């Protein structure tokens, strides 16, 4: 008989958010759950043991991390099927946000196992709310800065480690330009928490003379729609009206639609486009 079969039901997977720095940020619900479940799947058991010891949590720990996330997920799903209740925690923050919990959740849904999330700290949201940049629309890029973000209009959030910060800032300055604003947030919720709103040009110069220390979250201002509109306008003006219309036709529009679109792009009348095109 399996050690969990006497429950007579499948187990539940609990995604438990843990502090990103300040231990007082843990919730009463997470503490109770970590004490009541049968097993805690932790990203780093050595790190999580410190948390458990601090709050007198005696629940057994098992390792679940980036390098065993597929095979170990299958093992954990089997335990859940047998009736075990399992909590997932990461080194800091909410499981599944740039962490291996995502794969386990996927396999649980495929197996028909109940998954619930216990909300709490998340570095990306913490940094966003104190950044001083627009919060209505944003995208989270974790550790993956990319030139594909060049025309992103939403506020962007990126995690970065201190030993990579200078290189990342230099690469992003090439993408966004020295005048683009960003907030540099470090050591969130910890004793040396700091956040400052600056520009890429200023922050690159700052870290030429100051060594990065601590964990960083970069909150980057999105590209303004006015700038995008100006760039598009410049692109159209570099073409002749005939080239402009032909581009839309090549994209699949009929001639009438293409002339209408070109007129709108250039801020001129459809008659002007028509006269120039048929000429």
HUKA-V56612 format. One record per residue. BURIAL is # if it has 16 or more other ideal C-beta (glycine too) atoms within 10 Angstrom, else .. Layout:
BEGIN
((BURIAL) (BURIAL))
END
This chain:
BEGIN
((.) (.) (.) (#) (.) (.) (.) (.) (.) (#) (#) (#) (#) (#) (#) (#) (#) (#) (#) (#) (#) (.) (.) (.) (#) (#) (#) (.) (.) (#) (.) (.) (#) (#) (.) (.) (#) (#) (#) (#) (#) (#) (#) (.) (#) (.) (.) (#) (.) (.) (#) (#) (.) (.) (.) (.) (#) (.) (#) (.) (#) (.) (.) (#) (#) (.) (.) (.) (#) (.) (.) (#) (#) (.) (.) (#) (#) (.) (#) (#) (#) (#) (#) (#) (#) (#) (#) (#) (#) (#) (.) (#) (#) (#) (#) (#) (#) (#) (#) (#) (#) (.) (#) (#) (#) (.) (#) (#) (.) (.) (.) (.) (#) (.) (#) (.) (#) (#) (.) (#) (#) (#) (#) (#) (#) (#) (#) (#) (.) (#) (#) (.) (#) (.) (.) (.) (.) (#) (.) (#) (#) (.) (.) (.) (#) (.) (.) (.) (#) (.) (.) (#) (.) (#) (#) (#) (#) (#) (#) (#) (.) (.) (.) (.) (#) (#) (.) (#) (#) (.) (.) (#) (#) (.) (#) (#) (.) (.) (.) (#) (#) (#) (#) (#) (#) (#) (#) (#) (#) (.) (.) (.) (.) (.) (#) (.) (#) (.) (#) (#) (.) (#) (#) (#) (.) (.) (#) (.) (.) (.) (.) (#) (.) (#) (#) (#) (#) (#) (#) (#) (#) (#) (#) (.) (.) (.) (.) (.) (.) (.) (.) (.) (.) (.) (.) (#) (.) (.) (.) (.) (#) (.) (.) (#) (#) (#) (#) (#) (.) (.) (.) (.) (#) (.) (.) (.) (.) (#) (#) (#) (#) (#) (#) (.) (#) (#) (.) (.) (.) (.) (.) (.) (#) (#) (.) (#) (#) (.) (.))
END
